[in-house]
């Protein structure tokens, strides 16, 4: 990188995109920003607890396991597939998913 391409501190002027190429999401994300996840990754991911398929909730930036009743966050385009990081689903969310 040339000195013209670097900022005043020697760092690149533009921050790199998230690993999946989409906007950041999760705990540190701005409201309304959704995480993009590679569709091929979504095809192979399953709930670590139930081994059942997951539902991608683009609006919330989460992967939802209706079988386990939890939602896994997506941070910087990376699904965090740890039960300790999962958000328990509310009864209304479970009812909506089961009505599908």
C-alpha positions as CSV (number, residue, x, y, z in Angstrom):
1,X,0.0,0.0,0.0
2,X,1.4,3.4,-0.9
3,X,1.5,6.3,1.5
4,X,-1.2,8.1,-0.5
5,X,-3.6,5.1,0.2
6,X,-2.9,5.3,4.0
7,X,-4.5,7.6,6.5
8,X,-2.5,9.9,8.8
9,X,-1.7,7.1,11.3
10,X,-0.5,4.7,8.5
11,X,-3.7,2.7,8.6
12,X,-5.9,2.2,5.5
13,X,-8.5,4.9,5.0
14,X,-11.4,2.4,4.5
15,X,-12.1,-0.4,7.0
16,X,-12.4,-3.8,5.5
17,X,-15.8,-5.4,5.1
18,X,-17.0,-8.1,7.5
19,X,-15.9,-11.7,6.7
20,X,-19.1,-12.6,4.9
21,X,-19.0,-9.3,2.9
22,X,-22.1,-8.0,4.4
23,X,-22.8,-5.4,7.1
24,X,-22.1,-6.0,10.7
25,X,-24.7,-7.3,13.1
26,X,-25.1,-8.5,16.6
27,X,-24.4,-6.8,19.9
28,X,-22.3,-3.9,18.5
29,X,-24.3,-3.2,15.4
30,X,-26.4,-0.2,14.6
31,X,-30.1,-0.6,14.7
32,X,-31.6,-1.6,11.4
33,X,-28.4,-3.1,10.0
34,X,-28.7,-6.7,9.0
35,X,-26.0,-9.4,8.7
36,X,-25.6,-11.2,5.4
37,X,-24.8,-14.9,5.7
38,X,-23.5,-17.0,2.8
39,X,-26.5,-19.1,1.5
40,X,-24.3,-22.1,1.2
41,X,-23.4,-21.9,4.9
42,X,-27.1,-21.7,5.8
43,X,-27.7,-24.9,3.9
44,X,-25.3,-26.9,6.1
45,X,-25.7,-25.3,9.5
46,X,-28.0,-27.0,12.0
47,X,-28.9,-26.4,15.6
48,X,-26.0,-27.6,17.8
49,X,-28.5,-28.9,20.4
50,X,-31.2,-30.6,18.2
51,X,-29.4,-31.0,14.9
52,X,-32.5,-29.6,13.2
53,X,-32.5,-27.0,10.4
54,X,-32.3,-23.3,11.3
55,X,-34.4,-20.4,10.0
56,X,-32.6,-17.2,9.0
57,X,-34.2,-14.2,10.5
58,X,-32.7,-11.4,8.4
59,X,-34.5,-8.6,10.2
60,X,-33.0,-9.5,13.6
61,X,-29.7,-10.9,12.3
62,X,-30.2,-14.3,13.9
63,X,-30.5,-18.0,13.1
64,X,-33.5,-19.4,14.8
65,X,-34.0,-23.0,16.0
66,X,-37.7,-23.5,16.5
67,X,-37.0,-27.0,17.8
68,X,-34.7,-25.7,20.6
69,X,-36.7,-22.5,21.1
70,X,-33.6,-20.3,20.7
71,X,-32.1,-17.7,18.3
72,X,-28.3,-17.6,17.6
73,X,-26.8,-14.2,16.9
74,X,-24.8,-13.3,13.8
75,X,-21.9,-11.1,14.5
76,X,-19.8,-9.6,11.7
77,X,-21.4,-12.1,9.3
78,X,-20.4,-15.1,11.5
79,X,-23.1,-17.2,13.2
80,X,-22.4,-17.7,16.9
81,X,-23.5,-21.3,17.3
82,X,-23.1,-21.6,21.1
83,X,-26.0,-22.4,23.3
84,X,-24.7,-20.0,25.9
85,X,-24.9,-17.1,23.4
86,X,-28.4,-18.1,22.1
87,X,-31.4,-15.9,23.0
88,X,-34.5,-17.8,24.3
89,X,-37.4,-17.2,22.0
90,X,-40.6,-15.6,23.4
91,X,-43.8,-17.6,23.4
92,X,-45.2,-15.4,20.6
93,X,-42.2,-16.1,18.4
94,X,-42.5,-19.8,19.0
95,X,-46.2,-19.8,18.1
96,X,-45.5,-17.8,14.9
97,X,-42.8,-20.3,13.9
98,X,-45.0,-23.3,14.5
99,X,-47.8,-21.8,12.5
100,X,-45.6,-21.8,9.4
